[in-house]
Every structure is written in structure tokens, then in C-alpha cells.
Amino acid sequence: MKIAIMSCRKLMGMCSGSGCYEAYNNLDDAFDIYKEKPELASFFYCIGCEDTLVEGEDWEHKMKQLQNKNVENIHLALCTKIECDNYKKHENILRNYGFNIVHGSHKSKK
């Protein structure tokens, strides 16, 4: 099985992704649903919001890349749940492309 993690574009200047990778590497938190470690095929940022839209963003191409890599599950990272005003919209878009959605990646680190 192949999976991907979608992170929040708002935090790309602050977040190293290390919490997500640590949880994935140890099959902890949201990754404990897997009996065997799946292949992490992609770590990507959301399409963005009003504050973070990027000229030339090609969401369709990004989704086709994930489909071509046979990604089945996309984890919506913790930061997306916390920061995103369009969480359900992103979830629905990804589902419409045929991906299974897993809510979360790692637990909040204080």
C-alpha cells in the first residue's frame, strides 16, 4: 500500500514535517492503523487558501501524480486540521479523486 501526507501550506515556512515523519516511521498515532508499514509515496502541501495561493499551482497535475503512484490513503496532517478553514473542502476534493482520507498524522507536541 502507498500513502501520502497532505500538510497545510500556511505553515510551510515553520513546519519541518518531522512530527509527521516520526509518527509514520514508528507507526504511531494516526499511522497505527497499518499492520505493515505502507510506502510513503508523497508529502505535499494543500492547494492553499486565500492567504497562500500560489500562481501556477496545478492541483490536477498533483492529483494525477498521486494516482499514477497508486496512492490509496491520504493523511490530512494535524496542522491541516488545526489551521485550515477549508478542511472539509480539501477532504471532499481528495475523495472525489478516489483517495481514502485518514484524519491526522501525529499528536500535538507541546
The 8 nearest C-alpha neighbors of each residue, nearest first, counted from 0:
[[1, 37, 38, 2, 71, 70, 69, 36],
 [2, 0, 38, 70, 37, 40, 39, 71],
 [1, 3, 72, 70, 39, 73, 40, 71],
 [4, 2, 41, 73, 40, 42, 39, 74],
 [3, 5, 74, 42, 73, 75, 76, 43],
 [6, 4, 43, 75, 44, 76, 42, 45],
 [5, 7, 44, 76, 79, 43, 45, 4],
 [8, 6, 79, 9, 44, 45, 10, 78],
 [7, 9, 11, 44, 10, 45, 47, 6],
 [10, 8, 7, 11, 51, 47, 82, 12],
 [11, 9, 13, 8, 12, 14, 7, 78],
 [10, 12, 8, 14, 13, 9, 7, 15],
 [11, 13, 10, 14, 9, 15, 8, 7],
 [14, 12, 10, 11, 15, 9, 16, 8],
 [15, 13, 11, 16, 10, 12, 17, 18],
 [14, 16, 17, 13, 11, 18, 12, 19],
 [17, 15, 19, 14, 18, 20, 6, 42],
 [16, 18, 20, 15, 19, 21, 14, 22],
 [19, 17, 21, 20, 16, 105, 22, 15],
 [18, 20, 22, 16, 17, 104, 21, 105],
 [19, 21, 23, 17, 22, 18, 24, 16],
 [20, 22, 24, 18, 23, 19, 17, 25],
 [21, 23, 27, 19, 25, 20, 105, 24],
 [24, 22, 26, 20, 21, 25, 30, 19],
 [23, 25, 21, 22, 26, 20, 27, 36],
 [24, 26, 27, 22, 23, 21, 30, 20],
 [27, 25, 30, 23, 31, 24, 22, 28],
 [28, 26, 22, 31, 30, 25, 29, 23],
 [27, 29, 105, 30, 31, 22, 106, 104],
 [30, 28, 104, 31, 103, 105, 27, 32],
 [31, 29, 26, 27, 32, 28, 23, 33],
 [30, 32, 26, 27, 33, 29, 28, 34],
 [33, 31, 30, 34, 29, 26, 28, 27],
 [34, 32, 31, 35, 30, 36, 37, 26],
 [35, 33, 32, 36, 31, 26, 37, 30],
 [36, 34, 33, 37, 26, 0, 32, 31],
 [35, 37, 33, 38, 34, 26, 24, 23],
 [38, 36, 0, 1, 35, 39, 2, 33],
 [37, 39, 1, 40, 2, 0, 36, 3],
 [38, 40, 2, 3, 41, 1, 37, 42],
 [39, 41, 3, 38, 2, 1, 70, 68],
 [42, 40, 3, 39, 43, 4, 2, 65],
 [43, 41, 4, 3, 5, 44, 40, 6],
 [44, 42, 5, 6, 41, 4, 45, 3],
 [45, 43, 6, 8, 5, 7, 46, 42],
 [46, 44, 47, 7, 8, 5, 6, 43],
 [45, 47, 58, 44, 48, 52, 56, 8],
 [48, 46, 52, 51, 45, 8, 49, 50],
 [47, 49, 51, 50, 52, 46, 85, 8],
 [48, 50, 51, 52, 47, 53, 84, 9],
 [51, 49, 48, 52, 47, 9, 53, 8],
 [52, 50, 47, 48, 49, 53, 9, 8],
 [53, 51, 47, 48, 49, 50, 54, 46],
 [52, 54, 56, 55, 51, 47, 46, 48],
 [55, 53, 56, 52, 57, 51, 47, 46],
 [54, 56, 57, 53, 52, 58, 46, 60],
 [57, 55, 54, 53, 58, 46, 52, 59],
 [58, 56, 60, 59, 55, 61, 46, 62],
 [57, 59, 61, 60, 56, 62, 46, 63],
 [58, 60, 62, 61, 57, 63, 64, 56],
 [61, 59, 63, 58, 57, 62, 64, 65],
 [60, 62, 58, 64, 59, 63, 57, 65],
 [63, 61, 65, 59, 64, 60, 58, 66],
 [62, 64, 66, 60, 65, 61, 67, 59],
 [65, 63, 67, 61, 62, 66, 60, 68],
 [64, 66, 68, 62, 63, 67, 70, 69],
 [65, 67, 63, 69, 68, 64, 70, 62],
 [66, 68, 64, 69, 65, 63, 70, 62],
 [67, 69, 65, 66, 70, 64, 40, 1],
 [70, 68, 66, 67, 71, 65, 1, 0],
 [71, 69, 1, 2, 65, 68, 66, 72],
 [70, 72, 98, 2, 1, 99, 69, 73],
 [73, 71, 99, 2, 98, 100, 70, 3],
 [72, 74, 3, 100, 4, 2, 101, 99],
 [73, 75, 101, 4, 76, 102, 103, 100],
 [74, 76, 5, 103, 102, 4, 79, 101],
 [77, 75, 103, 104, 6, 79, 78, 74],
 [76, 78, 103, 80, 79, 104, 105, 81],
 [79, 77, 81, 80, 76, 82, 7, 6],
 [78, 80, 7, 83, 82, 76, 77, 81],
 [79, 81, 77, 78, 82, 83, 86, 76],
 [82, 80, 78, 79, 83, 77, 84, 76],
 [83, 81, 79, 78, 80, 84, 7, 9],
 [84, 82, 79, 85, 86, 80, 81, 7],
 [83, 85, 86, 82, 48, 87, 80, 81],
 [86, 84, 88, 83, 87, 89, 48, 90],
 [85, 87, 89, 83, 88, 84, 90, 80],
 [88, 86, 90, 89, 85, 91, 84, 92],
 [87, 89, 85, 91, 90, 86, 92, 93],
 [90, 88, 92, 86, 91, 87, 93, 85],
 [89, 91, 87, 93, 88, 92, 86, 94],
 [92, 90, 94, 88, 93, 89, 87, 95],
 [93, 91, 89, 95, 94, 90, 88, 96],
 [92, 94, 96, 90, 95, 91, 98, 89],
 [93, 95, 98, 97, 91, 96, 92, 90],
 [96, 94, 92, 97, 93, 91, 98, 90],
 [97, 95, 93, 94, 98, 92, 62, 66],
 [98, 96, 94, 95, 99, 93, 71, 66],
 [99, 97, 94, 71, 72, 93, 96, 100],
 [98, 100, 72, 71, 73, 94, 101, 97],
 [101, 99, 73, 72, 74, 98, 102, 90],
 [102, 100, 74, 73, 75, 103, 72, 99],
 [103, 101, 75, 74, 100, 104, 76, 29],
 [104, 102, 76, 77, 75, 29, 74, 105],
 [103, 105, 76, 29, 19, 77, 74, 28],
 [106, 104, 28, 22, 19, 18, 29, 103],
 [107, 105, 108, 28, 104, 77, 103, 18],
 [106, 108, 109, 105, 77, 18, 78, 104],
 [109, 107, 106, 18, 105, 77, 19, 17],
 [108, 107, 106, 18, 105, 77, 78, 81]]
